Amino acid sequence: MAEFPSYVCIAFDGYGESFDPSVESTEMERGVPKERLLNSQVMMKVAASLIFKSAADIESFLNWYFNTIQRIGWFTMTHPRTGQTITAKFPGGDIGTLVPLAPAFGVGKRDLTIQYLR
């Protein structure tokens, strides 16, 4: 399985985690609604900014994205908060927009979402 590139940094500015709890709620005629779990695992979503320190890193990441994981593939990475190894993907193959942070794309960033099962 592919590994997330080590030269890509994850910025904590704008970082966030969310998930769909996968719970079904049924309204009752009286009292509290009944709830049940739909799935044993939930799809976690990590909103992050990837930082590229050079134009070469930007191009290397695109090569990894198009050729190694082929846009929709799964890859392993270290979770930014917990440090655990997770198997993740980019939902719908979306890696966001490349934004220059320095002239000639000497530094760049992409705001995107990473998904994994918990």
Secondary structure as UniProt FT lines:
FT   STRAND          2..3
FT   TURN            6..7
FT   STRAND          9..19
FT   STRAND          23..26
FT   STRAND          34..37
FT   STRAND          43..52
FT   HELIX           55..63
FT   HELIX           64..68
FT   TURN            70..72
FT   STRAND          75..78
FT   TURN            80..82
FT   STRAND          85..89
FT   HELIX           91..93
FT   STRAND          98..100
FT   HELIX           103..105
FT   STRAND          108..117
//
